[in-house]
Amino acid sequence: MLGGLSASALHGAKWIDSDTPAELIHTNRRAPPLPTVHTDTLLPGEVQMVRGMPVTTAARTAFDLGRRLPTTEGVQRVDALMNATGLKVVDVAAVADAHRGARGLRQLDATLPLVDGGADSPYESLTRLLLVQAGFPPPQTQIPVYDAHGNVGARIDMGWEEYLVGVDFEGAHHWLDPKQRERDAERYNFIAEAGWIDIRLTSRTLHLRPEAFLERVGAALISRGCPKTW
C-alpha cells in the first residue's frame, strides 16, 4: 500500500514533484523490488482507501514522514499534509503512542513541536522554522486583518498579533505578474493602515542574508514592546 510522500500526495498535500519515487509500506520481511519500500507494522485504523487505493491515513503518514525525514524537510512535509487535511499534532502523537518501539521517534519528537498546518508553502515553513530556531516566540500563521466593517481584508502569512508585527513571504509570482503587483500594493497599504508592521521576505534574503531578516523582525518586535528572547 502507499505510504510516505505518495500517501501524502493522495491526501492532497502540495509541493510533491510528480517524478518523486513511489513509496510503499510492505508488512512482510521480504520486500518486493520496488522503488522505495518500508517494512513496517500497520495497526488497525491506520489504512484507508483514497481514489480506490489503500494508503496510510493522514496521521500515520505524518508519523512516518516526521520520523524518517531530517527536521527541516520533515517540518515542510508535515506542514503541507496538515494544511491539506486539517490534521492536528495530537493525531500524530496518538499514532506515536501506539508505536513506542518504532525507529525514528526521537526525530519525530524534534519535528512535531515545530509543525504548523497554516503554512501555505515550503518557504513559509522554512521562514517560520528560521524564526523559531533563532529564539523568537512561535508566530501565529494565516492571521486575518479586518477592515472597519469587520470583514477580512487581508491575511498575513505569519506574525505576532499582540504586537501587530507580521511576516509575508513573497514568491516570484509577486514580482512577475503585473496584476499581482497591483493587488500586493493595495494589500500592503491596507495592512499598514491597520497598524501592522509587515516585513516582506524573498527567497534570496532567506537563503543569502537570513541575519538581516532576523534583525528586521527583532527590531520591529522590540519597537512594539515584545521582550527580547532571541
C-alpha positions as CSV (number, residue, x, y, z in Angstrom):
1,M,0.0,0.0,0.0
2,L,1.0,3.6,-0.5
3,G,2.8,5.5,2.3
4,G,5.1,8.4,2.9
5,L,5.1,11.1,0.3
6,S,3.0,9.0,-2.1
7,A,0.2,8.8,0.6
8,S,0.7,12.5,1.4
9,A,0.1,13.4,-2.3
10,L,-3.1,11.4,-2.4
11,H,-4.3,13.1,0.8
12,G,-3.9,16.4,-1.1
13,A,-0.6,17.7,0.1
14,K,1.0,20.1,-2.3
15,W,4.7,20.6,-3.4
16,I,5.4,17.0,-4.1
17,D,7.1,16.6,-7.5
18,S,5.4,14.2,-9.9
19,D,8.6,12.3,-10.5
20,T,9.2,11.6,-6.8
21,P,9.7,7.8,-6.5
22,A,6.7,5.9,-5.2
23,E,6.8,5.0,-1.5
24,L,5.1,1.8,-0.3
25,I,4.7,0.0,3.0
26,H,5.1,-3.7,3.0
27,T,4.3,-5.7,6.1
28,N,6.4,-8.7,5.1
29,R,10.1,-9.0,5.9
30,R,11.0,-9.7,2.3
31,A,10.1,-6.5,0.4
32,P,9.4,-6.7,-3.3
33,P,12.0,-4.9,-5.6
34,L,10.1,-1.6,-6.0
35,P,11.4,2.0,-5.9
36,T,11.1,2.8,-2.1
37,V,9.7,0.2,0.2
38,H,9.4,0.4,4.0
39,T,8.9,-2.7,6.1
40,D,6.6,-1.6,8.9
41,T,3.8,-2.7,11.1
42,L,0.4,-1.1,10.4
43,L,-2.2,-1.2,13.2
44,P,-6.0,-1.3,12.6
45,G,-7.3,2.1,11.6
46,E,-4.0,3.3,10.0
47,V,-5.1,2.5,6.4
48,Q,-7.8,4.0,4.3
49,M,-8.9,3.9,0.7
50,V,-8.2,7.1,-1.3
51,R,-9.1,7.1,-5.0
52,G,-9.6,3.4,-4.9
53,M,-6.1,2.7,-3.5
54,P,-5.1,1.7,0.0
55,V,-3.0,4.4,1.6
56,T,-1.8,5.2,5.2
57,T,-4.1,7.6,7.0
58,A,-3.0,11.2,7.2
59,A,-2.0,10.8,10.9
60,R,0.0,7.6,10.1
61,T,1.6,9.3,7.0
62,A,2.7,12.3,9.1
63,F,4.1,9.9,11.7
64,D,6.2,8.2,9.0
65,L,7.4,11.5,7.4
66,G,8.2,13.1,10.7
67,R,10.4,10.2,11.9
68,R,12.2,9.5,8.6
69,L,13.0,12.9,7.3
70,P,15.5,15.5,8.6
71,T,13.9,18.2,10.7
72,T,13.6,20.9,8.1
73,E,12.2,18.7,5.4
74,G,10.0,16.9,7.9
75,V,8.5,20.2,9.1
76,Q,7.8,21.2,5.5
77,R,6.2,17.9,4.5
78,V,4.1,17.6,7.6
79,D,3.0,21.2,7.4
80,A,1.8,20.6,3.8
81,L,-0.1,17.5,4.9
82,M,-1.7,19.2,7.8
83,N,-2.6,22.2,5.6
84,A,-4.3,19.8,3.1
85,T,-6.2,17.6,5.6
86,G,-6.8,19.5,8.8
87,L,-4.6,17.0,10.7
88,K,-3.6,18.0,14.2
89,V,-0.4,17.3,16.1
90,V,-2.4,15.4,18.7
91,D,-3.5,13.0,16.0
92,V,0.1,12.2,15.1
93,A,1.1,11.9,18.7
94,A,-1.6,9.3,19.2
95,V,-0.1,7.2,16.4
96,A,3.4,7.6,18.0
97,D,2.0,6.4,21.4
98,A,0.8,3.2,19.7
99,H,4.3,2.6,18.2
100,R,6.6,3.3,21.1
101,G,9.2,0.8,19.7
102,A,9.4,2.3,16.2
103,R,12.5,3.7,14.7
104,G,12.9,7.5,14.4
105,L,10.8,8.5,17.4
106,R,13.5,10.9,18.6
107,Q,13.4,12.6,15.2
108,L,9.6,12.8,15.3
109,D,9.8,14.4,18.8
110,A,12.1,17.0,17.4
111,T,9.9,17.7,14.4
112,L,6.3,17.8,15.8
113,P,6.7,20.8,18.1
114,L,7.8,22.8,15.0
115,V,4.9,22.0,12.6
116,D,2.0,24.2,11.8
117,G,-0.7,23.5,9.2
118,G,-1.1,27.2,8.5
119,A,2.0,27.2,6.3
120,D,0.9,27.6,2.7
121,S,4.2,26.7,1.0
122,P,7.6,25.1,1.9
123,Y,9.1,28.6,2.0
124,E,6.6,29.7,4.7
125,S,7.5,26.6,6.7
126,L,11.2,27.4,6.3
127,T,10.7,31.0,7.3
128,R,8.7,30.0,10.5
129,L,11.4,27.5,11.3
130,L,14.1,30.0,11.0
131,L,12.3,32.4,13.4
132,V,11.6,29.7,16.0
133,Q,15.2,28.3,15.9
134,A,16.6,31.8,16.3
135,G,14.6,32.1,19.6
136,F,11.7,34.2,18.5
137,P,8.3,33.4,20.0
138,P,6.4,31.0,17.8
139,P,4.5,33.1,15.2
140,Q,0.8,32.6,14.5
141,T,0.0,31.6,10.9
142,Q,-2.5,33.0,8.4
143,I,-3.5,36.0,10.6
144,P,-6.7,37.8,9.4
145,V,-6.6,41.6,9.2
146,Y,-10.1,43.1,9.4
147,D,-11.5,46.3,7.9
148,A,-13.7,48.9,9.6
149,H,-16.7,46.7,8.9
150,G,-15.3,43.6,10.4
151,N,-14.6,41.9,7.1
152,V,-11.3,40.2,6.4
153,G,-9.3,42.5,4.1
154,A,-6.1,40.5,4.1
155,R,-4.2,37.6,5.7
156,I,-0.7,37.8,6.9
157,D,1.5,34.6,6.4
158,M,2.7,34.7,10.0
159,G,3.3,37.0,12.8
160,W,2.5,38.1,16.3
161,E,-0.9,39.6,16.6
162,E,-0.5,41.0,20.1
163,Y,2.4,43.2,18.7
164,L,1.0,43.8,15.2
165,V,4.1,42.6,13.6
166,G,3.8,40.3,10.6
167,V,6.0,38.5,8.0
168,D,5.0,37.8,4.4
169,F,7.0,35.6,2.1
170,E,6.9,36.8,-1.5
171,G,7.4,34.2,-4.2
172,A,8.4,35.0,-7.8
173,H,4.8,35.5,-8.9
174,H,4.6,38.6,-6.7
175,W,7.1,40.3,-9.0
176,L,6.4,38.7,-12.4
177,D,2.6,39.2,-12.5
178,P,1.6,42.9,-13.0
179,K,-1.9,42.2,-11.6
180,Q,-0.4,40.5,-8.6
181,R,1.9,43.5,-8.0
182,E,-1.2,45.8,-8.0
183,R,-3.0,43.6,-5.6
184,D,0.0,43.4,-3.4
185,A,0.3,47.2,-3.3
186,E,-3.3,47.6,-2.2
187,R,-2.9,44.8,0.3
188,Y,0.2,46.2,2.0
189,N,-1.3,49.7,2.2
190,F,-4.3,48.1,3.9
191,I,-2.2,46.2,6.3
192,A,-0.1,49.3,7.2
193,E,-3.3,51.4,7.7
194,A,-4.5,48.7,10.1
195,G,-1.4,49.4,12.3
196,W,0.8,46.4,11.3
197,I,4.5,46.4,10.7
198,D,4.6,43.8,7.9
199,I,8.1,42.6,6.9
200,R,8.3,41.2,3.4
201,L,10.8,38.4,2.7
202,T,12.1,36.9,-0.6
203,S,13.9,33.6,-1.2
204,R,17.2,35.5,-1.9
205,T,17.2,37.2,1.5
206,L,16.1,34.0,3.2
207,H,19.0,32.0,1.7
208,L,21.7,34.6,1.5
209,R,21.0,37.1,4.2
210,P,18.9,35.5,6.9
211,E,20.5,37.5,9.6
212,A,19.3,40.8,8.0
213,F,15.7,39.4,8.0
214,L,16.0,38.3,11.7
215,E,17.4,41.8,12.6
216,R,14.4,43.5,11.0
217,V,11.9,41.2,12.8
218,G,13.7,41.7,16.1
219,A,13.7,45.5,15.7
220,A,10.0,45.5,14.8
221,L,9.0,43.4,17.8
222,I,11.1,45.4,20.2
223,S,9.6,48.6,18.9
224,R,6.2,47.2,19.8
225,G,7.1,46.1,23.3
226,C,8.0,42.5,22.9
227,P,10.5,41.2,25.4
228,K,13.7,40.0,23.7
229,T,14.1,36.3,23.8
230,W,16.4,35.8,20.8
